[in-house]
Amino acid sequence: MNPRKIYTIVEETLTEGGRPVEPAARVAVVAAVIPNPWHGQGFVEDLNPGIEETASRIGELLAPRVVEALGGTVEAYGKAAIVGLEGEIEHGSALIHTLKFGDHFRKAAYATTLLPAVEKRGPAGIVFDIPLKHITDATIRSHHQSIEVRLADAPHPGEIVIALAAAAQGRPQQRLAPLSTEQ
């Protein structure tokens, strides 16, 4: 796994609904553009060798970077795999839906819940939304949010974009009642 590029994006929301957000709501994304380990092989029945070779290494690379980019305690998180046009969505899923990948982020964020995810196939510049949920309780509505990402020159047809997102808080100005209040 030799990344072609690593992107770091930090978004700060300073106002929402016409009111200041204090402190600013911060979300970070770190994405690596990597070669698809199955590119050019036709239909691969057993994806495990590529998973073993790549998943843990990409998780180990991205997890500390997104936590550092956030610059604070992670309260919500998510992941993405965007496969280039010559790959299968299953290739991206294989890399991010394994503990070999996800546990690096869970440990770095002191999290216990499953990471919400998006997987899709598309051309370079495709827009994708990374869903985020609370790191210890996926039913906490205030932390259900997403961040939109677009990388102008990725993925190339034989690449996969693997991304992690972290938020330091729930949605700015959130006002929904807890899920427990509904019968």
C-alpha beads as a LAMMPS data file, in Angstrom:
LAMMPS data file: protein, C-alpha beads

183 atoms
182 bonds

1 atom types
1 bond types

-500.0 500.0 xlo xhi
-500.0 500.0 ylo yhi
-500.0 500.0 zlo zhi

Masses

1 110.0

Atoms # bond

1 1 1 0.000 0.000 0.000
2 1 1 1.683 3.152 -1.244
3 1 1 -0.646 6.153 -1.018
4 1 1 -0.523 8.489 -4.005
5 1 1 -1.910 11.340 -1.923
6 1 1 -3.149 12.067 1.572
7 1 1 -5.731 14.802 2.034
8 1 1 -6.506 16.553 5.311
9 1 1 -9.653 18.678 5.504
10 1 1 -10.769 20.618 8.577
11 1 1 -14.142 22.351 8.642
12 1 1 -15.102 24.858 11.349
13 1 1 -18.669 26.086 11.605
14 1 1 -18.741 29.508 13.241
15 1 1 -22.427 30.345 12.812
16 1 1 -25.511 28.203 12.283
17 1 1 -29.098 29.342 12.076
18 1 1 -27.940 32.945 12.279
19 1 1 -26.352 32.404 15.690
20 1 1 -22.730 32.056 16.745
21 1 1 -21.409 28.558 17.422
22 1 1 -19.156 28.739 20.479
23 1 1 -16.821 27.044 20.450
24 1 1 -16.712 26.560 16.689
25 1 1 -17.963 23.140 15.586
26 1 1 -14.987 21.253 14.187
27 1 1 -14.939 18.256 11.831
28 1 1 -11.790 16.727 10.315
29 1 1 -11.349 14.304 7.433
30 1 1 -8.186 12.493 6.441
31 1 1 -8.274 10.543 3.177
32 1 1 -5.628 8.398 1.512
33 1 1 -5.647 7.576 -2.190
34 1 1 -4.263 4.057 -2.536
35 1 1 -3.876 1.494 -5.316
36 1 1 -6.772 -0.974 -5.404
37 1 1 -5.107 -4.235 -4.277
38 1 1 -7.371 -6.245 -6.620
39 1 1 -7.141 -3.982 -9.682
40 1 1 -6.631 -5.788 -12.969
41 1 1 -7.231 -9.266 -11.521
42 1 1 -10.782 -9.772 -12.744
43 1 1 -13.265 -11.214 -10.258
44 1 1 -11.333 -12.242 -7.135
45 1 1 -13.142 -14.846 -5.067
46 1 1 -10.940 -14.606 -1.962
47 1 1 -10.307 -11.010 -0.905
48 1 1 -8.490 -11.996 2.300
49 1 1 -4.898 -11.655 1.023
50 1 1 -5.565 -8.036 -0.038
51 1 1 -7.330 -7.339 3.258
52 1 1 -4.405 -8.785 5.226
53 1 1 -1.902 -6.748 3.213
54 1 1 -3.746 -3.415 3.282
55 1 1 -6.530 -2.922 5.872
56 1 1 -4.516 -2.641 9.062
57 1 1 -1.806 -0.540 7.447
58 1 1 -4.289 2.019 6.108
59 1 1 -6.127 2.176 9.460
60 1 1 -2.835 2.662 11.267
61 1 1 -1.909 5.481 8.871
62 1 1 -5.203 7.385 8.987
63 1 1 -6.428 7.070 12.597
64 1 1 -3.777 9.161 14.344
65 1 1 -3.805 11.730 11.548
66 1 1 -7.542 12.437 11.788
67 1 1 -7.408 12.699 15.584
68 1 1 -4.474 15.108 15.306
69 1 1 -6.210 17.153 12.582
70 1 1 -9.313 17.484 14.750
71 1 1 -7.209 18.971 17.525
72 1 1 -9.575 17.899 20.285
73 1 1 -11.496 15.023 21.751
74 1 1 -13.339 12.905 19.201
75 1 1 -17.068 12.684 19.973
76 1 1 -18.354 11.431 16.602
77 1 1 -16.752 9.467 13.806
78 1 1 -17.230 7.757 10.457
79 1 1 -15.448 6.186 7.490
80 1 1 -15.590 5.953 3.698
81 1 1 -14.306 3.830 0.830
82 1 1 -14.664 5.276 -2.660
83 1 1 -13.596 2.854 -5.385
84 1 1 -12.382 3.933 -8.819
85 1 1 -14.347 2.898 -11.899
86 1 1 -12.279 -0.232 -12.583
87 1 1 -12.961 -1.693 -9.129
88 1 1 -15.871 -3.168 -7.225
89 1 1 -17.645 -1.568 -4.288
90 1 1 -16.817 -4.821 -2.483
91 1 1 -13.125 -3.906 -2.704
92 1 1 -13.668 -0.790 -0.627
93 1 1 -15.979 -2.610 1.772
94 1 1 -13.365 -5.319 2.240
95 1 1 -10.830 -2.780 3.463
96 1 1 -13.002 -0.767 5.849
97 1 1 -15.408 -3.380 7.234
98 1 1 -12.839 -5.305 9.213
99 1 1 -11.570 -4.862 12.749
100 1 1 -8.075 -4.800 11.265
101 1 1 -8.985 -1.346 9.898
102 1 1 -11.596 0.041 12.307
103 1 1 -9.941 -0.844 15.588
104 1 1 -7.128 1.635 14.915
105 1 1 -9.685 4.478 14.905
106 1 1 -11.715 3.075 17.795
107 1 1 -8.567 2.904 19.965
108 1 1 -7.366 6.375 18.934
109 1 1 -10.815 7.882 19.658
110 1 1 -11.539 5.824 22.807
111 1 1 -14.652 4.617 21.024
112 1 1 -16.821 1.526 21.385
113 1 1 -19.496 1.766 18.683
114 1 1 -19.330 0.579 15.099
115 1 1 -18.126 3.185 12.628
116 1 1 -20.861 4.349 10.245
117 1 1 -19.730 4.123 6.641
118 1 1 -20.295 5.005 3.020
119 1 1 -19.029 2.943 0.124
120 1 1 -19.462 3.760 -3.526
121 1 1 -17.780 3.585 -6.909
122 1 1 -17.136 6.637 -9.013
123 1 1 -14.792 8.765 -11.083
124 1 1 -12.216 11.236 -9.860
125 1 1 -13.926 14.198 -8.242
126 1 1 -17.022 12.310 -7.117
127 1 1 -18.788 13.883 -4.150
128 1 1 -19.421 11.625 -1.148
129 1 1 -20.842 12.182 2.321
130 1 1 -19.257 10.528 5.339
131 1 1 -21.840 9.780 8.043
132 1 1 -20.827 10.334 11.662
133 1 1 -22.290 9.004 14.887
134 1 1 -21.375 9.235 18.575
135 1 1 -18.309 7.209 19.542
136 1 1 -19.929 5.335 22.440
137 1 1 -23.688 5.497 21.847
138 1 1 -25.014 5.457 18.281
139 1 1 -28.498 6.480 19.518
140 1 1 -27.381 9.961 20.611
141 1 1 -29.147 12.026 17.954
142 1 1 -27.133 15.209 18.404
143 1 1 -24.105 13.500 16.898
144 1 1 -25.848 12.104 13.783
145 1 1 -24.313 14.244 11.062
146 1 1 -22.318 14.012 7.860
147 1 1 -19.550 15.838 6.072
148 1 1 -19.360 16.247 2.310
149 1 1 -16.037 15.454 0.649
150 1 1 -14.742 15.868 -2.897
151 1 1 -11.206 15.115 -4.024
152 1 1 -10.606 16.694 -7.422
153 1 1 -8.297 14.023 -8.843
154 1 1 -9.244 10.875 -6.976
155 1 1 -9.948 8.081 -7.249
156 1 1 -8.312 7.136 -10.537
157 1 1 -9.883 4.010 -12.114
158 1 1 -7.501 1.601 -10.333
159 1 1 -7.518 3.362 -6.957
160 1 1 -9.534 3.486 -3.753
161 1 1 -10.005 6.507 -1.505
162 1 1 -10.127 5.459 2.146
163 1 1 -11.203 8.225 4.533
164 1 1 -11.877 8.758 8.214
165 1 1 -13.885 11.639 9.674
166 1 1 -14.014 12.896 13.258
167 1 1 -16.098 15.578 14.969
168 1 1 -15.373 17.265 18.287
169 1 1 -19.101 17.681 19.028
170 1 1 -22.594 17.053 17.759
171 1 1 -24.336 19.163 15.132
172 1 1 -24.122 22.912 15.684
173 1 1 -27.266 24.258 17.407
174 1 1 -28.804 20.786 17.707
175 1 1 -32.149 20.821 19.518
176 1 1 -33.732 17.397 19.028
177 1 1 -34.998 15.663 22.131
178 1 1 -33.215 12.449 23.144
179 1 1 -34.445 9.305 21.431
180 1 1 -35.551 8.018 24.837
181 1 1 -38.311 10.667 24.930
182 1 1 -40.177 8.951 22.056
183 1 1 -42.587 6.142 22.866

Bonds

1 1 1 2
2 1 2 3
3 1 3 4
4 1 4 5
5 1 5 6
6 1 6 7
7 1 7 8
8 1 8 9
9 1 9 10
10 1 10 11
11 1 11 12
12 1 12 13
13 1 13 14
14 1 14 15
15 1 15 16
16 1 16 17
17 1 17 18
18 1 18 19
19 1 19 20
20 1 20 21
21 1 21 22
22 1 22 23
23 1 23 24
24 1 24 25
25 1 25 26
26 1 26 27
27 1 27 28
28 1 28 29
29 1 29 30
30 1 30 31
31 1 31 32
32 1 32 33
33 1 33 34
34 1 34 35
35 1 35 36
36 1 36 37
37 1 37 38
38 1 38 39
39 1 39 40
40 1 40 41
41 1 41 42
42 1 42 43
43 1 43 44
44 1 44 45
45 1 45 46
46 1 46 47
47 1 47 48
48 1 48 49
49 1 49 50
50 1 50 51
51 1 51 52
52 1 52 53
53 1 53 54
54 1 54 55
55 1 55 56
56 1 56 57
57 1 57 58
58 1 58 59
59 1 59 60
60 1 60 61
61 1 61 62
62 1 62 63
63 1 63 64
64 1 64 65
65 1 65 66
66 1 66 67
67 1 67 68
68 1 68 69
69 1 69 70
70 1 70 71
71 1 71 72
72 1 72 73
73 1 73 74
74 1 74 75
75 1 75 76
76 1 76 77
77 1 77 78
78 1 78 79
79 1 79 80
80 1 80 81
81 1 81 82
82 1 82 83
83 1 83 84
84 1 84 85
85 1 85 86
86 1 86 87
87 1 87 88
88 1 88 89
89 1 89 90
90 1 90 91
91 1 91 92
92 1 92 93
93 1 93 94
94 1 94 95
95 1 95 96
96 1 96 97
97 1 97 98
98 1 98 99
99 1 99 100
100 1 100 101
101 1 101 102
102 1 102 103
103 1 103 104
104 1 104 105
105 1 105 106
106 1 106 107
107 1 107 108
108 1 108 109
109 1 109 110
110 1 110 111
111 1 111 112
112 1 112 113
113 1 113 114
114 1 114 115
115 1 115 116
116 1 116 117
117 1 117 118
118 1 118 119
119 1 119 120
120 1 120 121
121 1 121 122
122 1 122 123
123 1 123 124
124 1 124 125
125 1 125 126
126 1 126 127
127 1 127 128
128 1 128 129
129 1 129 130
130 1 130 131
131 1 131 132
132 1 132 133
133 1 133 134
134 1 134 135
135 1 135 136
136 1 136 137
137 1 137 138
138 1 138 139
139 1 139 140
140 1 140 141
141 1 141 142
142 1 142 143
143 1 143 144
144 1 144 145
145 1 145 146
146 1 146 147
147 1 147 148
148 1 148 149
149 1 149 150
150 1 150 151
151 1 151 152
152 1 152 153
153 1 153 154
154 1 154 155
155 1 155 156
156 1 156 157
157 1 157 158
158 1 158 159
159 1 159 160
160 1 160 161
161 1 161 162
162 1 162 163
163 1 163 164
164 1 164 165
165 1 165 166
166 1 166 167
167 1 167 168
168 1 168 169
169 1 169 170
170 1 170 171
171 1 171 172
172 1 172 173
173 1 173 174
174 1 174 175
175 1 175 176
176 1 176 177
177 1 177 178
178 1 178 179
179 1 179 180
180 1 180 181
181 1 181 182
182 1 182 183
